[in-house]
Amino acid sequence: MTSAKAILIEKFQDKSARVAVVGLGYVGLPLAMVFAEAGFEVIGLEIDHFKVSSINNGDSYIQDVPAEAVEKMVKAGRLWASSDFSILHTVDAVSVCVPTPLRKTGDPDLSFIVSACNSIAPYAHAGMVVVLESSTYPGTTRELVLPRLAGTNGLDVGEDIFIAFSPERVDPGRTDWTTRNTPKVVGGISENCSDVATAWYQQAINSVVRVSSAEVAEMAKLLENTFRMINIGLVNELAIMCDRLGMDVWEVIDAAATKPFGFMKFTPGPGLGGHCIPIDPLYLSWKMKAFNYNARFIELASEINTNMPRFAVSKIQDALNRVGRPMRGSHILVLGVAYKPDINDLRESPALDVIHLLTRKGVSVEYHDPYIPQFSHDNWQMESVPDLHQAVKAADAVVIITNHSAYDYPAIMNEARLIIDTRNALGACGGRHNAKVVRL
Ligand SMILES: NC(=O)c1ccc[n+]([C@@H]2O[C@H](COP(=O)([O-])OP(=O)(O)OC[C@H]3O[C@@H](n4cnc5c(N)ncnc54)[C@H](O)[C@@H]3O)[C@@H](O)[C@H]2O)c1
């Protein structure tokens, strides 16, 4: 009798496999598109009805995924979305791309993974592969996903059903490295699981890097993000030290970056944002607590990064003092609220902390962001000012939080009365030597 593994691998190779992606967000929609464009029929399973109807109408709500591309796949019958998981009866391969945030207590919130697995479980069947893509601590796939999908229903993992982890590395807003051409790490619960998951992803992703276990794949993702978090923490502390020493941190970093080997350039800022870098390493430190181990680098970098909005606000206060303006009652325009340049994602953005801290100090705050026309957060709502130039001229100080490339920085420098530049956005246009510019 032909094994479930052999049948699945053949279905991947001839593209007759039916694929589902659970969670059509920043990660899931680009992944669904990559599978659809590779020739598979892809079903997006999503609890958000707006996203389901957008996809079925051939529309996109993710900046990196053009609506025309979605429309093309929908019209070709290779992509459609639903909230009804019973379709999984007929599906061969499932990728799970649901959120992994932190709880208010700072502990991992795995409820989305648990709920997605509970929705898949009634339809788990022999000849199915399930790959978890959500960033999480090592052990999640084996401890949380496996028991929900195999065992109790008589399915034998590695023989009937195949379970693996493959971290998502997509960097929203990036066009050179995308879901398709970024090498994809895959690690299964067993050798057979790795064989099947690798055979599937190889059909759609340019390069698949197979590792020996799901845990190695989970840990590799956390290493990547912890590496970034700690290096950002290091340059943020360097910025604080340079400030005390009266030195220009940007000049120091640029000088060090001329070394052709052994140095990688990271830049400071008003804090760490986004859905991944500030959060994922805390999944690892949480896991290590169960092993009675304190992940000191992670805790320290997190503490420094979390305090950066306060440091930015103290720089704003000093800058206003210097021109004889008390902070209370002043009027400040924040430029850029997205967590990084040229994207429309506000999650964990340090701009939120900076605006909140300024408001608490009696500052009247407005913002402008070409990518985020309005937002609501913790019971407050704001709208981007309609006329940027007018707002720049009217503000007592302009604070650059996110260095979107769409801004005309020489014009802003010309029109503003005082600028606090937390990203060195004005470095290239003479900000360093301009008396009304204060840099982080
Ligand atoms: N955004 C990034 O840049 C990025 C990069 C690499 C890895 N990741 C990781 O990928 C995972 C997903 O992140 P994201 O940014 O795509 O999140 P997201 O919030 O943009 O998307 C998640 C989607 O899952 C849906 N969802 C939640 N529970 C569901 C369920 N039970 N069934 C079906 N759909 C459900 C949500 O409605 C949402 O549309 C996270 O673990 C994140 O850490 C994100």
The ligand as an SDF file (V2000), in Angstrom:
LIG
                    3D

 44 48  0  0  0  0  0  0  0  0999 V2000
    4.2520   40.7120   10.7230 N   0  0  0  0  0  0  0  0  0  0  0  0
    5.5040   40.3390   10.5910 C   0  0  0  0  0  0  0  0  0  0  0  0
    6.3420   41.0840   10.1170 O   0  0  0  0  0  0  0  0  0  0  0  0
    5.9610   38.9550   11.0030 C   0  0  0  0  0  0  0  0  0  0  0  0
    7.1870   38.4880   10.5260 C   0  0  0  0  0  0  0  0  0  0  0  0
    7.6040   37.2250   10.8910 C   0  0  0  0  0  0  0  0  0  0  0  0
    6.8110   36.4580   11.7480 C   0  0  0  0  0  0  0  0  0  0  0  0
    5.6210   36.9470   12.2130 N   0  0  0  0  0  0  0  0  0  0  0  0
    4.8220   36.0830   13.0800 C   0  0  0  0  0  0  0  0  0  0  0  0
    3.7740   35.5330   12.3090 O   0  0  0  0  0  0  0  0  0  0  0  0
    2.5830   35.3720   13.1080 C   0  0  0  0  0  0  0  0  0  0  0  0
    1.4270   36.1110   12.4540 C   0  0  0  0  0  0  0  0  0  0  0  0
    1.7400   37.4890   12.4630 O   0  0  0  0  0  0  0  0  0  0  0  0
    0.9670   38.5260   11.5500 P   0  0  0  0  0  0  0  0  0  0  0  0
    1.7810   39.7770   11.5810 O   0  0  0  0  0  0  0  0  0  0  0  0
    0.6100   37.9380   10.2310 O   0  0  0  0  0  0  0  0  0  0  0  0
   -0.3670   38.7160   12.4070 O   0  0  0  0  0  0  0  0  0  0  0  0
   -1.7150   39.4090   11.9090 P   0  0  0  0  0  0  0  0  0  0  0  0
   -2.4100   39.8560   13.1220 O   0  0  0  0  0  0  0  0  0  0  0  0
   -1.4340   40.3870   10.8130 O   0  0  0  0  0  0  0  0  0  0  0  0
   -2.5050   38.2080   11.2360 O   0  0  0  0  0  0  0  0  0  0  0  0
   -3.0110   37.1210   11.9440 C   0  0  0  0  0  0  0  0  0  0  0  0
   -4.3780   36.7640   11.3680 C   0  0  0  0  0  0  0  0  0  0  0  0
   -4.8440   35.5860   12.0190 O   0  0  0  0  0  0  0  0  0  0  0  0
   -6.2390   35.7080   12.1800 C   0  0  0  0  0  0  0  0  0  0  0  0
   -6.6430   34.7660   13.2090 N   0  0  0  0  0  0  0  0  0  0  0  0
   -6.4720   34.8450   14.5540 C   0  0  0  0  0  0  0  0  0  0  0  0
   -6.9320   33.7370   15.1430 N   0  0  0  0  0  0  0  0  0  0  0  0
   -7.4090   32.9330   14.1640 C   0  0  0  0  0  0  0  0  0  0  0  0
   -7.9970   31.6530   14.1500 C   0  0  0  0  0  0  0  0  0  0  0  0
   -8.2100   30.9670   15.2750 N   0  0  0  0  0  0  0  0  0  0  0  0
   -8.3850   31.1410   12.9620 N   0  0  0  0  0  0  0  0  0  0  0  0
   -8.1750   31.8320   11.8050 C   0  0  0  0  0  0  0  0  0  0  0  0
   -7.6080   33.0540   11.7570 N   0  0  0  0  0  0  0  0  0  0  0  0
   -7.2230   33.5830   12.9290 C   0  0  0  0  0  0  0  0  0  0  0  0
   -6.4310   37.1680   12.5420 C   0  0  0  0  0  0  0  0  0  0  0  0
   -7.7460   37.5860   12.3050 O   0  0  0  0  0  0  0  0  0  0  0  0
   -5.4210   37.8400   11.5990 C   0  0  0  0  0  0  0  0  0  0  0  0
   -5.9950   38.1760   10.3620 O   0  0  0  0  0  0  0  0  0  0  0  0
    2.9660   35.8720   14.4930 C   0  0  0  0  0  0  0  0  0  0  0  0
    3.4040   34.8030   15.2710 O   0  0  0  0  0  0  0  0  0  0  0  0
    4.1280   36.8160   14.2280 C   0  0  0  0  0  0  0  0  0  0  0  0
    4.9790   36.9280   15.3380 O   0  0  0  0  0  0  0  0  0  0  0  0
    5.1770   38.1630   11.8380 C   0  0  0  0  0  0  0  0  0  0  0  0
  1  2  1  0
  2  3  2  0
  2  4  1  0
  4  5  1  0
  4 44  2  0
  5  6  2  0
  6  7  1  0
  7  8  2  0
  8  9  1  0
  8 44  1  0
  9 10  1  0
  9 42  1  0
 10 11  1  0
 11 12  1  0
 11 40  1  0
 12 13  1  0
 13 14  1  0
 14 15  2  0
 14 16  1  0
 14 17  1  0
 17 18  1  0
 18 19  2  0
 18 20  1  0
 18 21  1  0
 21 22  1  0
 22 23  1  0
 23 24  1  0
 23 38  1  0
 24 25  1  0
 25 26  1  0
 25 36  1  0
 26 27  1  0
 26 35  1  0
 27 28  2  0
 28 29  1  0
 29 30  1  0
 29 35  2  0
 30 31  1  0
 30 32  2  0
 32 33  1  0
 33 34  2  0
 34 35  1  0
 36 37  1  0
 36 38  1  0
 38 39  1  0
 40 41  1  0
 40 42  1  0
 42 43  1  0
M  CHG  2   8   1  16  -1
M  END
$$$$
